[in-house]
Amino acid sequence: MNKIRIKFSSVTYALKAKEIIENNGGSATMRRNSNNTNANDCGYMLVATGNVNKLINLLNINRVKYTGYEMI
Amino acid sequence: MIYLDNSATSYPKPECVISAVNNAFIKYGGNSGRGIYKMAMDTTEQIFLCRKRIANFFGVPSEENVVFTCNCTTALNMAIKGLANKNSHFIISDLEHNAVLRPLEKLKKQCFLDYSIASIEKDVYKTINNFKSKIQDSTVAIICTGASNVFGIIPPYKELARLAHKNGLLFVMDIAQIAGVIPINMMRDEIDIMCCAGHKGLMGPTGTGLLLLNTDVNLNTILEGGTGSNSIDANQPVYMPDKFESGTPNVQGIIGLSEAIKFIEKKKIENIYMHEFCLIKYLYSKLSKCGNIFLYNNFCDKKEKLAPILSFNIKNMHSEQVAQLLAEDGIAVRAGLHCAPLAHKKFKTENFGAVRVSPSIFTQKNDIDFLINSVRKIAKSK
């Protein structure tokens, strides 16, 4: 089990991602991004727990747009 | 008061809507999409859930394609001005509201674009041909109402959507008068853009409206500002829904609207339509037997596709005079031109308007009986 930070351009995508991850048995928490001066950043990120590839694949197949992710 | 002006705005609102709005003022007082403290996060989540419910209700492909506006006029302005290019051309029906006509007329006066008006006929093929004959190389979209806000006529919108797509055009619908009364589904009915108010048939609070976009629609913005996202960039975000939602949203109104949709889902939209249509049909059958009364559509003719909106006039009386007398009897109806001069010109009622009756799920048969008696009394006195 890994923890990752996923960044989004819109809080709507972040909440959509949170719901999808939770509906698929994962856990995800919304956090404010402390480094939110980057372009394409909504200021929120998700801290999710699970298999990184599975989590990202889940977002891709559900067409949830994210701007980046990193392992914690 | 007997309230029969639901096409203007619905009244009363369902109890659950009032409770949801009151509760939202207490529980969801934070600004959506900005803060990290619990109340702001709860508010943000509520707005997301509302978006989801609305997307599901209208068959919008994704939550982010639901844009909250302050009314239907704003949504229509966003659609029209967002699609307008220099020398572009639009086709509208002859039943459109001023919310469609005036933005186009202003842009036409500025020599920015042109538009044509196509007539809605009882015959679907004639209607389609009327629209087809107006298509030019520069046409970008067909804009059509879901139902006339004066006469209840429902244009053949599915066929018009097909015509638009066959000719590479977008199909934009003003669903102000059918949302919450007649089922409509963006993906199934192949509609590119839908605009509606939240406070009419949807029974939500005033100050709410929706701009709903299908997947491939690319609109320009007409309003830019703070979205809580991508704040370092001076340019407006390009992604949905932030692109079209600058400024603090009407949180309490949106939560109320979502609750109103939940209420409609529980009641079932088909039942709402049947309830309202039966009342209008009953009203029509009674008024058609009275002397001195002009009616414009036959609500007993199954071939006519009509929304539950009936307009009438009394011989030798201005519609405002009739509405005044009805108001004195405690009946609320709308007279005049209903911001729809095209529809009134079509029915040759532009000089005296019409008295419009629009019930809701809360209207009872005895309310209609009271109206009938009052109208009879006024008509007899003439």
Interface residues (C-beta under 8 A of the other chain):
Chain A: S9 S10 V11 T12 Y13 L15 K16 M30 R31 R32 N36 T37 N38 A39 N40 D41 C42 G43 Y44 R63 K65
Chain B: S32 G33 R34 G35 I36 M41 T44 E45 F48 R51 S62 E63 E64 G228 S229 N230 S231 I232 D233 P237 Y239 M240 P241 D242
